[in-house]
């Protein structure tokens, strides 16, 4: 089998992210990758990528492609070439033979087992401080399984050593693996890296983050309309802080501020409300033309526009609604009244604003006034609304609320006069006429 050898540069901070292509990139794994990436960039070191693809039954190219595209989407570039464990099987077997020859391992059928040391194994974790294990609690670890493939702990140690990994930053569910790995490092005479075990991401109910809490893979968040910068910003704050109250940090801010010393020891809670708020801030601040391009796929998917659409109209709608949405996927629902031939009515809004006595008369007068306008700009519309309210001796709200429900079906939305201008005179008159004939009293 072809061996994949690794060539390392000495005296440089090096970290790695080592996903298994047996599923899509989980939000927790992405956070681990991010902490590694930020640490490497902060220290002017290297962020390496290793693909742990020795599970022949479950490893799939579609998962690997999704993992790599998700990392790229989040802006996590890696250094050097990808390392594939499946290309290094001969190296693991040769190393096991070396341990057998030195009496540090023994055969058990076709498998190879490690002789555990009889001593305490201690290490200083950057996040959790001093940790000690008694090797009496450990068993003789399998190094090579009977099928000839290495176990996780064995392959991990060899790869980290050959890649020159100086710091292993990973979830604290791996703490129990660390003494087993340290024993193998020592048996092979390898330098032992520094370890930093970060808290797992938990759901709001305190349980481990799972499907019941919502989306769990990065690709799902992308499909739901979260911006990559916002998701990166959010993930950085799950278990870490810059040391002050800032919650909106650019990638360059995160790189500048990131240190492992500020990683918390306790479980980190995933808060969807906080993610939605951060995402809304990123959407609000994004250039409208750039935002338009990101929104087009969502609008095409909902069949509101085709490949050929009025770009100026859509850009105006982006300007109007980008301060009102939390995710890109919410946008089509907001602007549906501007494109749909028929609109859905909020019955409570109809009852409150159109079923009130006098609503039909007000809308009738308003429609007549609108019909005679040459200009349909928002300024003219607002002025005409106020004049009509004065003539009828009512508050402007008596005109505004019935009009909003009549033209959009909802009691919520952007400014009414901006909506009317973008909807156009013909559509506004048609919808007010429908409300007069079928809904208002």
N, C-alpha and C positions, 0 to 999 in steps of 0.2 A: 504493500500500500504506500502511496505517496505520502511522505512526511512533510508537515508544515513547520519549518524551523523559524525561530524568532530571533531577531537581531536587536539588541537593546543599546540604549545610550546610557552611560553611567552618570551618577550624580545629578539626577533630575527627578523632581516629584512626578510620580506616575500613579495614576489610578485607572480602574477599569470598570466597565459595566458588562455583565456577562449573562445576557438573557438566554433562555431556552426557547427555541422556536416551536413550542407545543401549544401556543395560544397567542392571542393578541396582546399588545403591550398594556399591561394593567396600570391603573393610575398610581398604585403604590410603587411598582417597579419604575415607573417614569420619574417619580419623586426621588428614588434612590439614584437613578441615572443623573438627575439634575444636580443633586448634592455633589456627586462625583465630578460632574462637568464644571460646576461653579468653583469647587475647590481647586481643580486643575488650572482653570483660567486665572483665578485669583493668585495662584502661586507661580504662574508662568510655566506650568508643567504640562504633562500630556494626559489626555483622556483617551484611553484605548477601548476597543470593543472586541469582546470574545464571544463567539457563538457556541453555546454548550449544547451541541446537537447529537449527543450520543444515545439519546432515546430514539431508537430507530423506528419504533411503532408510532410514536406521537409527533415526531418532528416533521414539519411540512414547510415547503417553500412559501406558501401563501402567508403563513404566520411570520416567517422571516422577513418577507417583503413588507408586511404591515408594520413590523417592529422598526425596521430601518426607515420607512417613510414617515412614521410617527415621530421618531427622533429628529429627522430632518425638519419636519413641520414645526416642531418645538424649538428649532434653532440650535440643537445640540450637535455640532460637528465633531467628528472624532479624528484622531491623529493616526497616521499609518494605515496599514492594511488590516482587514478583518482577520481574526484568528479563529479557525474552525477546529473544534476538538476532534471531529470525525476524521480530520486529516492527520492527526497526531497519535493514532492508536499504537503504532510501533514504538513511539517514544515512551508511552506509559508502560508498555509491556517490558521494554528494555530496563526501565527504572525499577520495575518490580523484580526483575531478575537480579538486578544489582543488590537489592535489599535481601533477596533470598540467599544470595552468595555470601552476604555479610552476616547472615544469621538473624537479621532484624525482621524477617518475615518467614512464613512457612506455608506449605501447600496444604490445602484441604480439598481433596478431590481435584477438580480443575480450577478451583478458585485459589487466590493468594490472600493470606491474612497477615496483618501487621502485628508484631509483638509489642504490646503496649508497654511503656516504661513504668517502672515502679517508683513513682515520685509525684510530688505536687506540681501542677502546671499553673503558673501565674502569668498574667499579662496586665499591662496598664492600658485600659480602653480610653481613648480620647474623650468620649462622651460620658462614660459611666465610671471612670476611675479604675481602681485596682480590682481585679477579678481573679479568683483562685479556684482551681478544681483539684480534687484528689483523684489521681488516675485509677484508684481502686474502684471508682464508680464507673469507669469506662470498660468497654469490652475490647477484645482484639478486633480492630477494624478491618473489614474486607477492603482490599486494594484493587484487585482484579476479580470480577465476577466469573462464574463458570462459563459464561458465553464469550469471555475474552475481552469484555469491555470494562473500562475503569469505573470505579465508584466516584461520586461527586467529590468527596473530600480529597481523594488521591489526585485526580486530574487537576483539581483546583489549585492544589499546592504546587504541583509541577509547573503549571501554566503561569501562575503568579510569579514564581521564582524566575522562570525563563523570560517572562515579559518585563522583569525588573520592577514589578509593582512595589511601591514604597508604602502606600496606604490602602487598606481595604475598608471601604465605606459601604456598609450594607445594613439591612434591617436587623433589628435585635432578635428576630426569630433564629438568627444564625449564631447566637452566642454559644449555644451548646455544641456547635461544630468547631468552634475556635480551638479548644484544647486538643481535639483530635488532630486538627491541622498543624498546630504548633509541634506536637509530638512527631509528626511526619517531617516537618521542616527540619527539626533537630536531627532526626535520623539520617536525613539526606545531606546535612551540612549546609543547608541553605540559609541565607539571611532572612530573618523573620520581619515581615512588614508591621507597621503600626495598624491597629484596628480601631475602627470607630463604628459602633453599632447604634443606629438611629432608630427612634421609636416607630412602630408600625402606625399606619393610618387607620383610625377606627371610625365607625359610623356614629351618628349622633346618639344612638342608643347604647354606645359603649362596646358594641360587638365589632368583630373584624369586618372591614368594609367589603360588602358583597352586593350582588344584583338587587337585593331587597332595598338597598339605599339609593338605587338609581344606576346610572351608567358606570361601568368599571374600566372600560378600555379607552385609550386615547382617541382611537378612531371614532368611537361613539360621541365623544365630546365635540370632535370636529364636525360630525354630521349634525349635531344639535345646534351648531352655530356659535361655538365659543371661539374666540380669537386666540391664536397660539401665544401671543405675548401675554394676554390676560391669564391664560391657564398656567403658563410658566411662572408668572408673578404670584399667582395663588398657591401653586405647589411649593414654591420656595418658603412661603409663610406657614406651611403645615409642618410644624415641628422646629421652626427656626424663626428668628426675628432679627432685624438690623440693630436692635438695641434701643430703639425709640418707637414712637407711635406711627411711623410711616407705614402705609399699606399699599401705596402705588409706587412700585420701583421698576425702572427700566432694566433691561438686561445688563447694561453697563453699570447701573447702580448695584445690582445684585452681585456682579463680579467683584466690584470694588469693596463691598461690605461683607461678603461671605467669609465666615470663619466657623470651624467646627466647634469652637468654644461656646458659640451661641445656640447650638442645637440643644433642645430640651431633652430631659431624661424620660419624661412621662409620655404616655400615649398621645398622639396628635389626632385631634378630631376633625373630620371632614365636614365643612359647613357649606352646603349648597347655596345658602343665602349670601354668604360672603363672596363665593365665586361669582354669583350672578351680579352682585354689586360691582366687583372689580371688572367684570366683562362689560357691564354697562358703561363704566367710565372709559374703558379703552375704545368702545364703539363711539361714544360721544366725542372723543378727542381725535378720532381718525379722520383723515382727509376724505371728504365726501365722494370724490371720484374713485379713490381706492376702495372705499366701502361699497360703492355701487357694484364694482366688479366682483366683490365677494358675495354680494346679495343676489346677483343674477341667477346662479344655479338654484337657489332656494325658490325664486319666483318662477323659473321654468319648471321645476319639479311640481309646484302647486298649480301649474298651468295658467298663471296670471299673465305671463308674457311668452312670446315665442323668441326665436333667435333674432328676429328683426323687430325691434321695439323703439319707441320714442325715448331716446336717451335723455333729452332735456327734461321731459316730464318726470322721468324716474329720478333724475338727479335732484330735482326740486322736492320730490317726495322723500328722498334720503335726507336732505337738509332738514325737512320738517319733522321727520320721525326718528332720527337717530338719537335724539335726547330722550326718547320714550321707550326704547327697547332694551332688553337685557341680553338677548341673544339674537343672532342673525335669523334664526328660525322663527322668531316672533314677528318679523317684519312683514311677511306676506299677509298675516291676519290683520294687521293694522291698515294696510293699503288696499285690501281686497275691494272696498267700495269704489275705489278709483278705476278699477278694471272690470269688475263683474257686471253683467247685465242685470242680474237680480241680487238683491241684498237680503240678508237675514236680519230680522228685527228682534231686539231685546224687548220682550213683552212687558217687563216691568217699566221700561223706559216709555213704551207706547202708552201704557196705562197712566203713567205719571204726567206726561207732557202732551200727549195727543188726545187723550180721552177726557181732558179737562174742558169744561164748558168755555167756549170762546176761542179755543185753539184753531178751529176751522176758519173762523172769520179772520183771525190774525194772519194765518197762512195764506188765505185768499188775497188779502190786501197786500201782503208781502210779495206774493207771486206776481201780482199785477205790476207792482213797482219794479221788480227785477226784470220783468219782460220788456219794460221800456228803456232799460239802460243800454247805452252804447258801449260803455267801459265796464268790464267785469273784474276790475282789480280789487285787491283786498281793502285798500284804503277807501275806495268809493263804496264798497259793500258795507263797510262798518259805518260810514257816514249816513248812508241811506237807512240802515237799521235803526240808528239812534233817532233820526228824523221821524221814522214811522212810529217808534215807541212814544215819542213826544206827542204826535198827533193822536195816538190812541190812548194817551194818558196811562201808559203801563211802563214797567221797567223793561229795559232792553232784553233781560233774561226771558221775558215772555215771548219774545220773537226768536231768540237764540236757541233755547232748548228744544222747542218743537221742530225748528229747522234742522238742528243737528241730528235728531232721531230720524227725521224724514229723509235726509240725504245719505246717512251712513248706517242707519239701523241701530246705532249705539249712542249711549249718553256720554261716552268718553272719546277722546281723540285729540288731535292737534287743534290749533285755533280755528274757529269756525270759518272765518273769512278767508284765511289761507286755504282751507279745504275747498271752499266754494270756488275760489279762483282757479285752483288746480283741476277741479272736477269739470269746470266749464259750464257756461250758461245753459246749454241745451240739456245736459244731464241733470243739473240742479232743478231746472223748471219741470222736467219730466218727473222727478222724484217727489218734489213738493206737490205736484198735481196728483200723483198717486196717493200721497198721504191725505190730501183734501178729499178725494173721492172714496177712499177705502178705510181710512184709519181715524181721522180726526172727527171731533164732535163740537 
